[in-house]
Amino acid sequence: MGSVYHGNEKAADAFLHETDIPIFRWDVADEAACRDGLAKVESELGAVSLLVNNAGITRDGMFHRMTWAQWRDVLATNLDSMFTMTRAVIEGMRERGFGRIINISSINGQKGQVGQVNYSAAKAGVIGFTKALAQENAGRGITVNAVCPGYVDTEMVGAVPQEVRAKIIASIPTGRLGLPEEIAEAVAFLASPGAAFCTGSVLTVNGGQYIANG
């Protein structure tokens, strides 16, 4: 088992110290870096049978004022990474007849969000990617599923102004932000033997803020 990060070296070091899980650093928007990085992972840790695509950034702004850089940065990290990371491991999974791919989308990929046309488009794309790839690989022992978290108490949400956070929490029927551990439990289920018949699914974990049928 290994974990990939790009920006927050302090958090990555703390994760390594706490878990002893090996960490690797590269930009998931860079196809060559992903190919080379995953080759290194497999040489050190063995074949990749479980891939969790969890990269995500925001560059928020109203679309009529959005720059090409704001659009492209978000699409590159949040959607292009589905290709760059998955393409590098899918052939091996198909050859071995087993794989678990879990993609982290978002509530805003399901319902959209003002000021996040770029982010919502990318995360909606993750859902389409998941459903199509699941159909292509179901006969090869590979499941492909998505998790759509709502607003979770993470560094990204922590950067939101307090008055905006208060409005977000007020819109969540459970009356609180989600916990990272709750998202991790959903991912763990989809990676488990008990989820072997689940593929192409979209699991919402959002405290009832948005009820979706997938």
Contacts in CASP RR format, 6 or more apart in sequence:
PFRMAT RR
TARGET T0000
AUTHOR 0000-0000-0000
METHOD contacts of the structure
MODEL  1
MGSVYHGNEKAADAFLHETDIPIFRWDVADEAACRDGLAKVESELGAVSL
LVNNAGITRDGMFHRMTWAQWRDVLATNLDSMFTMTRAVIEGMRERGFGR
IINISSINGQKGQVGQVNYSAAKAGVIGFTKALAQENAGRGITVNAVCPG
YVDTEMVGAVPQEVRAKIIASIPTGRLGLPEEIAEAVAFLASPGAAFCTG
SVLTVNGGQYIANG
1 21 0 8 1.000
1 22 0 8 1.000
1 45 0 8 1.000
1 50 0 8 1.000
2 21 0 8 1.000
2 22 0 8 1.000
2 23 0 8 1.000
2 24 0 8 1.000
2 41 0 8 1.000
2 45 0 8 1.000
3 12 0 8 1.000
3 15 0 8 1.000
3 21 0 8 1.000
3 22 0 8 1.000
3 23 0 8 1.000
3 24 0 8 1.000
4 23 0 8 1.000
4 24 0 8 1.000
4 25 0 8 1.000
4 26 0 8 1.000
4 28 0 8 1.000
5 11 0 8 1.000
5 12 0 8 1.000
5 15 0 8 1.000
5 23 0 8 1.000
5 24 0 8 1.000
5 25 0 8 1.000
6 25 0 8 1.000
6 26 0 8 1.000
6 27 0 8 1.000
6 28 0 8 1.000
6 55 0 8 1.000
7 25 0 8 1.000
8 155 0 8 1.000
9 25 0 8 1.000
11 155 0 8 1.000
12 23 0 8 1.000
12 25 0 8 1.000
13 23 0 8 1.000
15 21 0 8 1.000
15 23 0 8 1.000
16 22 0 8 1.000
16 23 0 8 1.000
22 44 0 8 1.000
22 45 0 8 1.000
24 37 0 8 1.000
24 40 0 8 1.000
24 41 0 8 1.000
26 33 0 8 1.000
26 34 0 8 1.000
26 36 0 8 1.000
26 37 0 8 1.000
27 33 0 8 1.000
28 34 0 8 1.000
28 55 0 8 1.000
28 77 0 8 1.000
28 80 0 8 1.000
28 81 0 8 1.000
28 84 0 8 1.000
28 85 0 8 1.000
29 55 0 8 1.000
29 76 0 8 1.000
29 77 0 8 1.000
29 80 0 8 1.000
29 81 0 8 1.000
29 84 0 8 1.000
30 84 0 8 1.000
31 83 0 8 1.000
31 84 0 8 1.000
31 87 0 8 1.000
33 84 0 8 1.000
34 81 0 8 1.000
34 84 0 8 1.000
34 85 0 8 1.000
34 87 0 8 1.000
34 88 0 8 1.000
35 84 0 8 1.000
35 88 0 8 1.000
38 48 0 8 1.000
38 85 0 8 1.000
38 88 0 8 1.000
38 89 0 8 1.000
39 88 0 8 1.000
41 48 0 8 1.000
42 48 0 8 1.000
47 92 0 8 1.000
47 96 0 8 1.000
48 89 0 8 1.000
48 92 0 8 1.000
48 93 0 8 1.000
49 93 0 8 1.000
49 96 0 8 1.000
49 98 0 8 1.000
49 99 0 8 1.000
49 100 0 8 1.000
50 99 0 8 1.000
50 100 0 8 1.000
50 101 0 8 1.000
50 102 0 8 1.000
50 191 0 8 1.000
51 85 0 8 1.000
51 86 0 8 1.000
51 89 0 8 1.000
51 99 0 8 1.000
51 100 0 8 1.000
51 101 0 8 1.000
51 102 0 8 1.000
52 102 0 8 1.000
52 103 0 8 1.000
52 104 0 8 1.000
52 187 0 8 1.000
52 191 0 8 1.000
53 81 0 8 1.000
53 82 0 8 1.000
53 85 0 8 1.000
53 86 0 8 1.000
53 101 0 8 1.000
53 102 0 8 1.000
53 103 0 8 1.000
53 104 0 8 1.000
53 126 0 8 1.000
54 104 0 8 1.000
55 77 0 8 1.000
55 78 0 8 1.000
55 81 0 8 1.000
55 85 0 8 1.000
56 77 0 8 1.000
56 78 0 8 1.000
56 104 0 8 1.000
56 156 0 8 1.000
57 73 0 8 1.000
57 74 0 8 1.000
57 77 0 8 1.000
57 78 0 8 1.000
58 74 0 8 1.000
58 116 0 8 1.000
58 119 0 8 1.000
58 156 0 8 1.000
59 69 0 8 1.000
59 70 0 8 1.000
59 71 0 8 1.000
59 73 0 8 1.000
59 74 0 8 1.000
59 118 0 8 1.000
59 119 0 8 1.000
60 115 0 8 1.000
60 116 0 8 1.000
60 119 0 8 1.000
61 70 0 8 1.000
61 115 0 8 1.000
61 116 0 8 1.000
62 114 0 8 1.000
62 115 0 8 1.000
63 115 0 8 1.000
63 117 0 8 1.000
66 117 0 8 1.000
66 118 0 8 1.000
70 118 0 8 1.000
71 118 0 8 1.000
74 118 0 8 1.000
74 119 0 8 1.000
74 122 0 8 1.000
75 118 0 8 1.000
75 121 0 8 1.000
75 122 0 8 1.000
78 119 0 8 1.000
78 122 0 8 1.000
78 123 0 8 1.000
78 126 0 8 1.000
79 121 0 8 1.000
79 122 0 8 1.000
79 123 0 8 1.000
79 125 0 8 1.000
79 126 0 8 1.000
79 129 0 8 1.000
82 103 0 8 1.000
82 125 0 8 1.000
82 126 0 8 1.000
82 129 0 8 1.000
86 101 0 8 1.000
86 133 0 8 1.000
90 101 0 8 1.000
90 133 0 8 1.000
90 137 0 8 1.000
90 142 0 8 1.000
93 99 0 8 1.000
93 101 0 8 1.000
93 137 0 8 1.000
93 140 0 8 1.000
93 142 0 8 1.000
94 137 0 8 1.000
94 140 0 8 1.000
94 142 0 8 1.000
97 140 0 8 1.000
97 141 0 8 1.000
97 142 0 8 1.000
98 141 0 8 1.000
98 142 0 8 1.000
99 141 0 8 1.000
99 142 0 8 1.000
99 143 0 8 1.000
100 142 0 8 1.000
100 143 0 8 1.000
100 190 0 8 1.000
100 191 0 8 1.000
101 133 0 8 1.000
101 142 0 8 1.000
101 143 0 8 1.000
101 144 0 8 1.000
101 145 0 8 1.000
102 144 0 8 1.000
102 145 0 8 1.000
102 146 0 8 1.000
102 147 0 8 1.000
102 187 0 8 1.000
102 190 0 8 1.000
102 191 0 8 1.000
103 126 0 8 1.000
103 129 0 8 1.000
103 130 0 8 1.000
103 144 0 8 1.000
103 145 0 8 1.000
103 146 0 8 1.000
103 147 0 8 1.000
104 126 0 8 1.000
104 146 0 8 1.000
104 147 0 8 1.000
104 149 0 8 1.000
104 183 0 8 1.000
104 187 0 8 1.000
105 123 0 8 1.000
105 124 0 8 1.000
105 125 0 8 1.000
105 126 0 8 1.000
105 127 0 8 1.000
105 130 0 8 1.000
105 146 0 8 1.000
105 147 0 8 1.000
105 148 0 8 1.000
105 202 0 8 1.000
106 119 0 8 1.000
106 120 0 8 1.000
106 123 0 8 1.000
106 126 0 8 1.000
106 148 0 8 1.000
106 149 0 8 1.000
106 150 0 8 1.000
107 148 0 8 1.000
107 149 0 8 1.000
107 150 0 8 1.000
107 151 0 8 1.000
107 204 0 8 1.000
107 206 0 8 1.000
107 209 0 8 1.000
107 210 0 8 1.000
108 116 0 8 1.000
108 119 0 8 1.000
108 120 0 8 1.000
108 123 0 8 1.000
109 119 0 8 1.000
109 120 0 8 1.000
109 121 0 8 1.000
109 122 0 8 1.000
109 123 0 8 1.000
109 124 0 8 1.000
109 125 0 8 1.000
109 126 0 8 1.000
109 127 0 8 1.000
109 148 0 8 1.000
110 124 0 8 1.000
110 127 0 8 1.000
110 148 0 8 1.000
110 202 0 8 1.000
110 204 0 8 1.000
110 210 0 8 1.000
110 212 0 8 1.000
110 214 0 8 1.000
111 210 0 8 1.000
111 212 0 8 1.000
112 120 0 8 1.000
112 124 0 8 1.000
113 119 0 8 1.000
113 120 0 8 1.000
123 148 0 8 1.000
126 146 0 8 1.000
127 146 0 8 1.000
127 148 0 8 1.000
127 202 0 8 1.000
127 214 0 8 1.000
130 144 0 8 1.000
130 145 0 8 1.000
130 146 0 8 1.000
130 200 0 8 1.000
130 202 0 8 1.000
131 200 0 8 1.000
131 202 0 8 1.000
133 144 0 8 1.000
134 143 0 8 1.000
134 144 0 8 1.000
134 145 0 8 1.000
134 199 0 8 1.000
134 200 0 8 1.000
135 200 0 8 1.000
137 144 0 8 1.000
138 199 0 8 1.000
142 199 0 8 1.000
143 190 0 8 1.000
143 195 0 8 1.000
143 196 0 8 1.000
143 198 0 8 1.000
143 199 0 8 1.000
143 200 0 8 1.000
144 199 0 8 1.000
144 200 0 8 1.000
145 190 0 8 1.000
145 195 0 8 1.000
145 198 0 8 1.000
145 199 0 8 1.000
145 200 0 8 1.000
145 201 0 8 1.000
145 202 0 8 1.000
145 203 0 8 1.000
146 200 0 8 1.000
146 201 0 8 1.000
146 202 0 8 1.000
146 203 0 8 1.000
147 183 0 8 1.000
147 186 0 8 1.000
147 187 0 8 1.000
147 190 0 8 1.000
147 202 0 8 1.000
147 203 0 8 1.000
147 205 0 8 1.000
148 202 0 8 1.000
148 203 0 8 1.000
148 204 0 8 1.000
148 205 0 8 1.000
148 206 0 8 1.000
148 212 0 8 1.000
149 178 0 8 1.000
149 183 0 8 1.000
149 205 0 8 1.000
149 206 0 8 1.000
150 178 0 8 1.000
150 204 0 8 1.000
150 205 0 8 1.000
150 206 0 8 1.000
150 207 0 8 1.000
150 209 0 8 1.000
150 210 0 8 1.000
151 157 0 8 1.000
151 168 0 8 1.000
151 169 0 8 1.000
151 172 0 8 1.000
151 177 0 8 1.000
151 178 0 8 1.000
151 206 0 8 1.000
151 209 0 8 1.000
152 177 0 8 1.000
152 178 0 8 1.000
152 179 0 8 1.000
152 180 0 8 1.000
152 182 0 8 1.000
152 183 0 8 1.000
153 177 0 8 1.000
153 178 0 8 1.000
153 179 0 8 1.000
153 180 0 8 1.000
154 180 0 8 1.000
157 165 0 8 1.000
157 168 0 8 1.000
157 177 0 8 1.000
158 165 0 8 1.000
160 168 0 8 1.000
168 177 0 8 1.000
169 175 0 8 1.000
169 176 0 8 1.000
169 177 0 8 1.000
171 209 0 8 1.000
172 206 0 8 1.000
172 207 0 8 1.000
172 208 0 8 1.000
172 209 0 8 1.000
173 207 0 8 1.000
173 208 0 8 1.000
173 209 0 8 1.000
174 207 0 8 1.000
174 208 0 8 1.000
178 205 0 8 1.000
178 207 0 8 1.000
182 205 0 8 1.000
183 205 0 8 1.000
186 203 0 8 1.000
186 205 0 8 1.000
189 195 0 8 1.000
190 198 0 8 1.000
190 201 0 8 1.000
190 203 0 8 1.000
202 212 0 8 1.000
202 214 0 8 1.000
204 210 0 8 1.000
204 211 0 8 1.000
204 212 0 8 1.000
204 214 0 8 1.000
END
